[in-house]
Amino acid sequence: MQAPDLTDLPNIDADAFERPTTVALIPEPPTHPPRILLLYGSLRERSFSQFQAQEAARLLEAFGAETRIFNPSGLPLPDDAPVDHPKVQELRDLSAWSEGQVWCSPERHGAMTGIMKVQIDWIPLSLGAVRPTQGKTLAVMQVSGGSQSFNAVNQMRVLGRWMRMITIPNQSSVAKAYEQFDEDGRMKPSPYYDRVVDVVEELVKFTLLTRGPSAYLTGRYSERKEAAEKLAARVKLAAI
């Protein structure tokens, strides 16, 4: 491939500049099932966000994924416990294991619940040079006690972008959730259920598409430049 002409871009570091290629975007795909972590945002005994996460997990497994559901009960508030707290470590280990995630929150006071936010806040944006959520796929869902709303899913989209996740276009918002689940916590047939199936199907497809080239997709010129500058500084110090 011909090298890019950077003569009219004097502020560019040529060593850190990379022209995207189709070949790099199509590596040898992983062969294991897509690994999906599901988070829900309520501790009620009859929790509709938990029911919906469980329903999504069943669908994910039918689509060929491997799933884990995190139980937020006992998770401390951020900064109110050390990072080696067992529930914090469990959540972080599951997040590191996952290649995609589903976040499902009730809407409370026009927003996602504090329980949902606490889980996301305990997942670090970076651990040294590693970004645990960068390039992972994400699907967002919410359940509401009243009419259909999109406040919680919209907020979770903002957080997904902040965590550098690939948030899929589709989403689910279930109105009057108490009408949509039976006594056993199974979701009843409805257009809401069909939308959940659509979201899960799309998440699996996006995960299969992006998990192989994830590191390449999320590679950044600024970070390559910064890494090169740090390496040059270390070499310079070692030579003194």
Sine and cosine of phi, psi and omega as CSV:
sin_phi,cos_phi,sin_psi,cos_psi,sin_omega,cos_omega
0.00,0.00,0.67,-0.75,0.01,-1.00
-0.93,0.36,0.69,-0.73,0.01,-1.00
-0.91,0.41,0.59,-0.81,-0.01,-1.00
-0.92,0.39,0.56,-0.83,0.04,-1.00
-1.00,0.07,0.94,-0.35,-0.05,-1.00
-0.95,-0.32,0.26,0.96,-0.06,-1.00
-0.89,0.45,-0.47,0.88,0.00,-1.00
-1.00,-0.08,0.19,0.98,0.01,-1.00
-0.80,-0.61,0.95,0.31,-0.12,-0.99
-0.91,0.41,-0.32,0.95,-0.03,-1.00
-1.00,0.04,-0.03,1.00,-0.04,-1.00
-1.00,0.07,0.70,-0.72,0.15,-0.99
-1.00,0.09,0.94,-0.33,-0.10,-0.99
-0.88,0.47,-0.54,0.84,-0.03,-1.00
-0.94,0.35,-0.44,0.90,-0.03,-1.00
-0.99,-0.12,-0.14,0.99,-0.05,-1.00
-1.00,0.07,0.79,-0.62,0.00,-1.00
-0.76,-0.65,0.77,-0.64,0.08,-1.00
-1.00,0.08,0.82,-0.58,0.00,-1.00
-0.86,0.51,0.59,-0.81,0.01,-1.00
-0.77,-0.64,0.51,-0.86,0.04,-1.00
-0.91,0.42,-0.61,0.79,-0.03,-1.00
-0.86,0.51,-0.69,0.72,-0.01,-1.00
-0.93,0.38,-0.41,0.91,-0.01,-1.00
-0.99,0.14,-0.16,0.99,-0.03,-1.00
-0.81,-0.58,0.93,0.36,0.04,-1.00
-0.98,0.21,0.05,-1.00,0.09,-1.00
-0.90,0.45,0.86,-0.51,-0.11,-0.99
-0.96,0.29,0.54,-0.84,0.12,-0.99
-0.88,0.47,0.48,-0.88,-0.05,-1.00
-0.97,-0.24,-0.22,0.98,-0.01,-1.00
-0.98,0.21,0.35,-0.94,0.02,-1.00
-0.87,0.48,0.54,-0.84,0.09,-1.00
-0.85,0.53,0.69,-0.72,-0.06,-1.00
-0.98,-0.21,0.90,-0.44,-0.12,-0.99
-0.86,-0.50,0.80,-0.60,0.10,-1.00
-0.98,-0.17,0.71,-0.71,0.02,-1.00
-0.90,-0.45,0.77,-0.64,0.05,-1.00
-0.90,-0.44,0.62,-0.78,0.07,-1.00
-0.76,-0.65,0.32,-0.95,-0.24,-0.97
-0.88,-0.48,0.59,0.80,0.01,-1.00
-0.52,-0.86,0.57,-0.82,0.03,-1.00
-0.94,-0.33,0.17,0.99,0.03,-1.00
-0.89,0.45,0.49,-0.87,0.04,-1.00
-0.87,0.49,-0.66,0.75,0.08,-1.00
-0.95,-0.30,0.99,0.10,-0.11,-0.99
-0.99,-0.17,0.91,-0.41,-0.03,-1.00
-0.95,0.31,-0.49,0.87,0.08,-1.00
-0.93,0.37,-0.58,0.82,0.09,-1.00
-0.92,0.39,-0.69,0.73,0.04,-1.00
-0.85,0.53,-0.68,0.73,-0.03,-1.00
-0.93,0.36,-0.61,0.79,0.07,-1.00
-0.89,0.46,-0.65,0.76,0.02,-1.00
-0.91,0.41,-0.64,0.77,0.04,-1.00
-0.90,0.44,-0.67,0.74,0.04,-1.00
-0.89,0.45,-0.61,0.79,0.01,-1.00
-0.90,0.43,-0.65,0.76,0.04,-1.00
-0.88,0.48,-0.68,0.73,0.01,-1.00
-0.92,0.40,-0.67,0.74,0.02,-1.00
-0.85,0.53,-0.68,0.73,0.00,-1.00
-0.92,0.39,-0.58,0.81,0.07,-1.00
-0.91,0.42,-0.51,0.86,0.04,-1.00
-0.99,0.12,0.01,1.00,0.11,-0.99
0.97,-0.22,0.17,0.99,-0.02,-1.00
-1.00,-0.06,0.31,-0.95,0.16,-0.99
-0.97,-0.24,0.71,-0.71,-0.12,-0.99
-0.81,-0.58,0.44,-0.90,0.19,-0.98
-0.68,-0.74,0.68,-0.74,0.07,-1.00
-0.91,-0.41,0.80,-0.59,0.00,-1.00
-1.00,-0.01,0.77,-0.64,0.08,-1.00
-1.00,-0.02,0.91,-0.41,-0.09,-1.00
-0.98,0.22,-0.07,1.00,-0.01,-1.00
-0.87,0.49,0.79,-0.62,0.00,-1.00
1.00,-0.01,-0.07,1.00,0.04,-1.00
-0.96,0.27,0.84,-0.55,-0.04,-1.00
-0.96,0.28,0.24,-0.97,0.10,-0.99
-0.91,0.41,0.52,-0.85,0.07,-1.00
-0.83,0.56,0.69,-0.73,0.01,-1.00
0.94,0.33,0.07,1.00,0.04,-1.00
-0.98,-0.20,0.11,0.99,0.03,-1.00
-0.37,-0.93,0.40,-0.92,0.03,-1.00
-0.95,0.31,0.34,-0.94,-0.04,-1.00
-0.93,0.37,-0.24,0.97,0.04,-1.00
-1.00,0.01,0.17,0.99,0.11,-0.99
-0.84,0.54,0.68,-0.73,-0.10,-1.00
-0.82,0.57,-0.66,0.75,-0.02,-1.00
-0.94,0.33,-0.57,0.82,0.06,-1.00
-0.91,0.42,-0.71,0.71,0.01,-1.00
-0.91,0.42,-0.63,0.78,0.04,-1.00
-0.86,0.50,-0.73,0.69,-0.01,-1.00
-0.90,0.44,-0.70,0.71,-0.03,-1.00
-0.92,0.39,-0.60,0.80,0.04,-1.00
-0.91,0.42,-0.65,0.76,0.02,-1.00
-0.92,0.40,-0.63,0.78,0.03,-1.00
-0.90,0.43,-0.66,0.75,0.03,-1.00
-0.92,0.40,-0.59,0.81,0.02,-1.00
-0.92,0.40,-0.56,0.83,-0.17,-0.99
-0.96,0.27,0.44,-0.90,0.16,-0.99
-0.94,-0.34,-0.24,0.97,0.06,-1.00
-0.44,-0.90,0.31,-0.95,-0.02,-1.00
-0.64,-0.77,0.41,-0.91,0.16,-0.99
-0.85,-0.53,0.81,-0.59,0.08,-1.00
-0.93,-0.36,0.85,-0.53,-0.01,-1.00
-0.80,-0.61,0.89,-0.45,-0.05,-1.00
-0.81,-0.59,0.58,-0.81,0.26,-0.97
-0.93,0.36,0.33,-0.94,0.18,-0.98
-0.99,-0.13,0.82,-0.57,0.01,-1.00
-0.77,-0.64,0.82,-0.57,-0.06,-1.00
0.80,0.60,0.65,0.76,0.07,-1.00
0.96,0.27,0.34,0.94,-0.06,-1.00
-0.48,-0.88,0.16,-0.99,0.17,-0.99
-0.89,0.45,0.34,-0.94,-0.01,-1.00
-0.98,0.22,0.36,-0.93,0.10,-1.00
-0.88,0.48,-0.56,0.83,0.01,-1.00
-0.88,0.47,-0.64,0.77,0.04,-1.00
-0.92,0.40,-0.71,0.71,-0.05,-1.00
-0.91,0.42,-0.62,0.78,0.01,-1.00
-0.86,0.51,-0.67,0.74,0.01,-1.00
-0.88,0.47,-0.72,0.70,-0.01,-1.00
-0.91,0.42,-0.61,0.79,-0.01,-1.00
-0.92,0.39,-0.44,0.90,0.01,-1.00
-0.99,0.16,-0.26,0.97,0.06,-1.00
-1.00,0.09,0.90,-0.44,-0.11,-0.99
-0.95,0.31,0.54,-0.84,0.11,-0.99
-0.95,0.31,-0.54,0.84,0.03,-1.00
-0.51,-0.86,0.53,-0.85,0.13,-0.99
-0.77,-0.63,1.00,-0.07,-0.13,-0.99
0.91,0.42,-0.84,-0.55,0.01,-1.00
-1.00,-0.01,-0.01,1.00,-0.05,-1.00
-0.98,-0.18,0.72,-0.70,0.10,-0.99
-0.95,-0.32,0.97,-0.23,-0.19,-0.98
-0.89,0.46,-0.45,0.89,-0.04,-1.00
-0.95,-0.31,-0.12,0.99,-0.09,-1.00
-0.88,0.47,0.79,-0.61,0.06,-1.00
0.99,0.12,-0.09,1.00,0.07,-1.00
-0.98,0.20,0.49,-0.87,0.03,-1.00
-0.99,0.13,0.35,-0.94,-0.03,-1.00
-0.54,-0.84,0.71,-0.71,0.18,-0.98
-0.88,-0.48,0.66,-0.75,-0.02,-1.00
-0.90,-0.44,0.64,-0.77,0.00,-1.00
-0.63,-0.78,0.43,-0.90,0.11,-0.99
-0.59,-0.81,0.40,-0.92,0.13,-0.99
-0.85,-0.53,0.58,-0.82,-0.03,-1.00
-0.78,-0.63,0.54,-0.84,0.05,-1.00
-0.98,0.17,-0.37,0.93,-0.01,-1.00
-0.89,-0.46,-0.67,-0.75,-0.04,-1.00
-0.93,0.36,0.27,-0.96,-0.07,-1.00
-0.91,0.42,0.68,-0.73,0.00,-1.00
-0.61,-0.79,0.30,-0.95,-0.01,-1.00
-0.78,-0.62,0.30,0.95,-0.03,-1.00
-0.89,0.45,-0.73,0.68,-0.06,-1.00
-0.92,0.39,-0.71,0.70,-0.01,-1.00
-0.91,0.41,-0.58,0.81,0.04,-1.00
-0.90,0.43,-0.66,0.75,0.04,-1.00
-0.91,0.41,-0.65,0.76,0.00,-1.00
-0.93,0.37,-0.51,0.86,0.10,-0.99
-0.89,0.46,-0.68,0.74,0.04,-1.00
-0.86,0.50,-0.70,0.71,0.00,-1.00
-0.92,0.40,-0.63,0.78,0.04,-1.00
-0.87,0.49,-0.67,0.74,0.05,-1.00
-0.90,0.44,-0.66,0.75,0.01,-1.00
-0.88,0.47,-0.58,0.81,0.01,-1.00
-0.99,0.11,0.12,0.99,0.05,-1.00
0.88,0.48,0.61,0.79,0.02,-1.00
-0.99,-0.13,0.38,-0.92,0.05,-1.00
-1.00,-0.03,1.00,-0.09,-0.06,-1.00
-1.00,0.09,0.85,-0.53,-0.11,-0.99
-0.93,0.36,0.40,-0.92,-0.04,-1.00
-0.90,0.43,-0.63,0.78,-0.09,-1.00
-0.98,0.22,0.38,-0.92,0.01,-1.00
-0.40,-0.92,0.22,-0.98,-0.02,-1.00
-0.79,-0.62,0.71,-0.70,0.12,-0.99
-0.71,-0.71,0.91,-0.41,-0.08,-1.00
-0.98,-0.22,0.89,-0.46,0.03,-1.00
-1.00,0.08,0.45,-0.89,0.02,-1.00
0.69,0.72,0.85,0.52,-0.12,-0.99
-0.85,0.52,-0.47,0.88,0.00,-1.00
-0.89,0.45,-0.32,0.95,0.05,-1.00
-1.00,-0.01,-0.21,0.98,-0.18,-0.98
-0.98,-0.19,-0.06,1.00,-0.02,-1.00
-0.80,-0.60,0.63,-0.78,0.01,-1.00
-0.99,0.11,-0.09,-1.00,-0.07,-1.00
-0.90,0.43,-0.41,0.91,0.01,-1.00
-1.00,-0.01,0.07,1.00,0.02,-1.00
0.99,0.15,0.24,0.97,0.04,-1.00
-1.00,-0.04,0.64,-0.77,-0.03,-1.00
-0.97,0.26,0.72,-0.70,-0.02,-1.00
-0.98,0.19,0.39,-0.92,0.08,-1.00
-0.89,0.46,0.73,-0.69,-0.01,-1.00
-0.06,-1.00,0.20,-0.98,0.14,-0.99
-0.86,0.51,-0.50,0.87,0.06,-1.00
-0.90,0.44,-0.68,0.73,0.03,-1.00
-0.89,0.46,-0.68,0.73,0.01,-1.00
-0.87,0.50,-0.59,0.81,0.04,-1.00
-0.92,0.40,-0.63,0.78,0.06,-1.00
-0.87,0.50,-0.68,0.73,0.05,-1.00
-0.87,0.50,-0.69,0.72,0.02,-1.00
-0.86,0.52,-0.71,0.71,-0.04,-1.00
-0.89,0.45,-0.72,0.70,-0.03,-1.00
-0.90,0.43,-0.69,0.73,0.03,-1.00
-0.86,0.51,-0.70,0.72,-0.01,-1.00
-0.91,0.41,-0.63,0.78,0.02,-1.00
-0.88,0.48,-0.70,0.71,0.00,-1.00
-0.88,0.47,-0.68,0.73,0.00,-1.00
-0.89,0.46,-0.73,0.69,0.00,-1.00
-0.91,0.42,-0.59,0.81,0.01,-1.00
-0.92,0.40,-0.70,0.72,0.05,-1.00
-0.88,0.48,-0.59,0.80,-0.06,-1.00
-0.96,0.29,-0.59,0.81,-0.20,-0.98
-0.95,-0.32,-0.26,0.96,-0.11,-0.99
-0.93,0.37,-0.52,0.85,0.03,-1.00
-0.91,0.41,-0.83,0.56,-0.01,-1.00
-1.00,0.01,0.35,0.94,-0.10,-0.99
-0.81,0.58,-0.74,0.68,-0.02,-1.00
-0.90,0.43,-0.61,0.80,0.02,-1.00
-0.94,0.34,-0.66,0.75,0.00,-1.00
-0.88,0.48,-0.58,0.82,-0.08,-1.00
-0.99,-0.17,0.08,1.00,0.09,-1.00
-0.90,0.43,0.65,-0.76,-0.08,-1.00
-0.80,-0.60,0.67,-0.74,0.06,-1.00
-0.82,0.58,-0.73,0.68,-0.07,-1.00
-0.88,0.48,-0.61,0.79,-0.02,-1.00
-0.96,0.26,-0.58,0.81,0.08,-1.00
-0.90,0.43,-0.66,0.75,0.01,-1.00
-0.90,0.44,-0.70,0.71,0.00,-1.00
-0.89,0.45,-0.67,0.75,0.00,-1.00
-0.90,0.44,-0.64,0.77,0.02,-1.00
-0.91,0.42,-0.64,0.77,0.01,-1.00
-0.91,0.41,-0.64,0.77,0.03,-1.00
-0.92,0.40,-0.64,0.76,0.03,-1.00
-0.90,0.44,-0.68,0.74,0.01,-1.00
-0.89,0.46,-0.63,0.78,0.01,-1.00
-0.91,0.41,-0.65,0.76,0.01,-1.00
-0.91,0.42,-0.66,0.75,0.01,-1.00
-0.90,0.44,-0.64,0.77,0.01,-1.00
-0.90,0.44,-0.67,0.74,0.01,-1.00
-0.92,0.39,-0.63,0.77,0.00,-1.00
-0.91,0.42,-0.45,0.90,-0.03,-1.00
-0.99,0.14,-0.24,0.97,-0.03,-1.00
-0.96,0.27,0.00,0.00,0.00,0.00
